[in-house]
Amino acid sequence: MFLSVVIPCYNEEKVLPITHRALHEVLRKDAKLHNYDYQLIFIDDGSRDKTLPILKELCKEDPCSRYISFSRNFGKESAMLAGLEYSTGECIVIMDADMQHPPEMIPELIKYYREGYDQVVTKRTRDGDQKRRTLLAKLYYKIVNSLIDVRLDDGIGDFRLLSRNAAQALLSLQEYNRFSKGLFSWIGFQTKVIEMKNTQRAAGETKWSLRSLLHYGIEGIISFNNKPLRICFYLGTVLILFSLAYLLFLLVNFICHGVDTPGYFTTITAILLIGGTQLFCIGVLGEYIGRIYYEVKRRPHYIIGETDLDMKPYKH
């Protein structure tokens, strides 16, 4: 068996040597015990610190390690896609570089792969998380799962093992706007979920701000269904029915009591309600149109600045 480990990196200069050393400590022992070979593929996603020089040095000294460096920051989704395209293993592990995905779990992922699973997925417990963050996460997944066509589970992220069949299925999905959590679920295959303890970064700072998390959440809702568009349709229908009912009420009131002084509060409320609903629906339409705009351009997901890999990407 040949295993590929894909590690996207963005400004991870402080933690890369730790991650590289920890991966080798785990994999050398397990590879010798179960008779398999492995490679580490680090994807530098346009880092602005010393990530790339450190990767070059690590890969120069280690024949099992290779790197791909993007010409600029294209995002983690593109980094994972590049890793899948350039990996050569019969199974592939995707993990973060910050040690929040423990290398010690990789042998367990491989064990279940040998039992016949095409996806072996880790599910992070929320032990130690703030109660507010846990509540918001549960609320988000409840809302998302009521809207989208695939199932997303709280705590399941990108740390997983994919068989070559599962990886090829993902590579065949070439949309520009990628939401990997949904794509992993959409392709199906035999899946095993194992729990993973919540761990902190070994070094460095998180790249996820509140704004980026909000953007990622919207991406998940929009990417896998058209229900927000239907919500706009239903809102418009309800507003029309309320408007007709209100007009009927005014007509009856006019017949029975004659002309009455128009209510300022009623007028302002109607304007704000209808105007706000229209802007909301236009915003939803804009999100979908924006995605169509990027899809039809057919731009590449990433551009490689430099690499020490000499193989061609898998065709899809």
N, C-alpha and C positions, 0 to 999 in steps of 0.2 A: 504494500500500500504506500501511496505517496500523498502526504498532507501538505496543503498550502495554508498559511496563516496570513490573513490580510489585516494590516494595521493602519487605518487612516490617521494622519497626524496634522495638527495645526497648532503652531507655537507650543511645542512640547519639549523644548530643549532641556528643561530641568528633570523630566521624568524618563526620557528615551533610554539612557544607559541602564536605568533601573529595570525598565520593561524588557529590554533586550536580554539582559542578564537573567531575569526571572523566567522568561520564555525558554531559554536554553537549558536552565537548570531542570525545568519540568520535562521538556520534550526530549532531551538527550537520554534521560533515564527511562522514560516511557517508550521511546522509539527502540531502544536497545532491548527492553523487556518484551515488547510485542512485535518486534521485527518490521519496522517501517521507516521510511525516509521522510524528511520534511523540508520545507523552505519557508522563510519569513519574507513577506513583501510589504515594505513600508511605503505608504502613499503620502508624500508631502504635499498638502493642499495649499500651496502658496504661502508658506509660513513667513513671518516677518522677523523672526528671531534667528537663532543659530541652529534651528532644527535640521536644515539641509546639510551644513558642514558636518554636524554630528552624525547624520545618517551616512554620509559618504565615508567617514572614518570607520564607523561600525561595519559597513558592508565591505570595505576594503580589507578589513581584518578577519571577516567571517564569510566563508564560502557559502554558507546556507542562507545568507541574507542578501536581499536586493532592494533597490529603492526606485520609485518613480516620483518625479517632482513636476508639479503643474507649473504652467507659466504664470498663473495667478491663482487667487483663491476662488475655486468653483463650488465649494460646499462639500459636506460629507457625503451626500448622495452620489455625487460624481466620483468621489474618491473610492467609495465602495464598488461602484460600477467598474472603475478602472482595475481595481484589485481582482474582481471576478473575471474580467476580460483577459488579464495577463497571467493569472494563476494557472498552473499546470497540474495541480493535484487532482486525484480522483475524489477527494472531499476537501472542503474549504471551510476554515474557521474565520469568521469576521469578529474583530474585537477592537476596543478602543485602546489608545496608547497610555491612558492615565492610570492604569492599574485598578480602575473600578470594576473591570472585568478580570477576575482572578485567573492567571494562567494555570493554576492548580486544577481548574475545572475541565481543562481540555481533555485529559485522559478519560473523564467520565463522558464527555461528548462523543469521543471516539468509540467508547464501549457500546453506546446505544446505536451508533452508526453501524457497527459490526453486527448488531442484532437486526438490522434491516430498515432502520428509519432514514428517510431522506432529509429530514430537518430535525435537528436536536436543538431545542431552544431553551435559553435560560430565562427564568422569571424572577425578577428582583423583589425581595421583600422590602417593605417600607419601614423596617425597624430603625428608629433613630431619626426619621424624617419629622419635620414640623407638622403638627396636626393640621394647620391651615393648608399646607402643601398637599398633604394626603387627601384632605377633603376636596380640594380643587381638582386633583387628579381623578378621583373617583367620579366627581361630577362631570368632568370632561369626557371620560370614557363612556359614561352612561348616555350623554348627549350624542356623542359620535356614533355609538353602536345603534342608536335609534334612527340614525340618518343614513349611514353608509351601508353598502351591500356586502361587506366582509366583516368578520368579527375581529375586534382588537381587544386584547386583555391588558389590564393594568399591570405594569411591572415587566412586561415582555418588551425587550428592546432589540438591539442589533447584534448582541453577543450570541452567536449561534453557529452550528455546523450545518453545511449544505452538501449534499451529494452532488456529483457532477451533473446528474439529470436535473436536479433542482436549480443548480446554477445556470445551466443552459436554458431552462424555462424562464428564469429572470432575465437573461441576456436577450431573449427573444422579445421582451417587452421594452420597446425603444422610445417610449414617450419622453419628452423633454422634462416635463414637470413630474419628478419622481417622488413618491412617498413610500419608502421601502417597507415601513411597517405594514401598510396595506398590501403591497406587492407580495411580501412574504406570505401573507395569509391568502391572497388571491390564487397563487399557483397551486396551493393544496399540498399533495403528497403526504406520505405517512410522517406524522410529527410527534415527537416526544418532548414534553415540557418538564424541566427540572428546576427546582428552586435554587436561588443564589442569594447569599447574604448581602445586605446593603453595606458597601464599603466606600470609604472616602478616597479622594485622589491621593496618590503617593507624593505628588509635588505639582507645582504650577497652579493655575487658576482655571475655573470653569469657563467655557466659551458660550454657555447658554444664559442669555439675559432674559428678562421678562418679555421684552419685545420679540426676541427670536422664538421664544416658546409660544407666544401668541400667534406669530406667523406660521409656525409649524402646526399648531392646532387648526388654524383655518385651512392650511394645505390638506390636512387629513380629511376635513369635512368636504372640501370641494372636489378632491381628486377622484373619488370613487362613487359618485352618484349625482343625480340631478334633482334630488329632493329639495334643496334650497330654492330652485326655480319653481317647483310646485308649491312651496310655501308662499312664494310671491303671488302665484296665481290664486291660492286660497285667500290670502290677505286681501287682494283686490276684489275677489268675489264677496267676501264678508263686508268690506267697505261699501260696495255697491248696494248690497241688501240693506245695510244700515242707512245709507243715503236715501234710498227709496222709501224706507219706513219713515224717516224723518220728514221727507217731502210730503208723504201722505198725512202725517200728523199736522204739518203746517197748513195743508189744504183744508183739512177738517176744521182746524182752529179758525181759519179765515172765514169759512162758511158759517160757522156757529157764532163767532164773536167779532167778526170784521177784522180790519187791519190793526195789528198790534205793533208796538215799538220793538224793533229787532233787538235781540240780546247780544251784547258785546261779548260776553263770556262764551256763548254758544258759537259765535262766528270765529273767534280766535281759536277755540278748541278744535273746531272742524278743520281750520286751515293748518294748524300745527300737526294734527293727527294725520290728515291726508298727505300733507307735504312730507312729513317724516317717513311715512310708509312708502311714498314714491321714491325718496332718496335711498331708502334701504333696498328696495327692489332694483333700482338702478345700480347700486353698489354690487349686489349679487350678480346681476347680469354682467357688470364690468369685470368681475373676477373670472367668470367663464370665458368672456371674450378675450381677456388678457392671456389666458392659457391657450386659447386657439391661436392667438397672435404669435406666441412663442413656438407652438408646435409646427405651424406652417413654415416658419423660417428654416427649420431643419438644421440648425446650428449644431456642432458637436457638443457633447456633454462636458468635454474638457479638452485642453491642449497640453501636451507633455512638453515641458521645458527641457528636461534632461533625465536620463535613466541609465542604469547599468544592465538593464535587461536586453537580451538580444533576440528574444522570440517575438513572433507576431501575435496580436490578440486573437482570441477565439472568434470565429465568424458567427454571426447570429442572423 
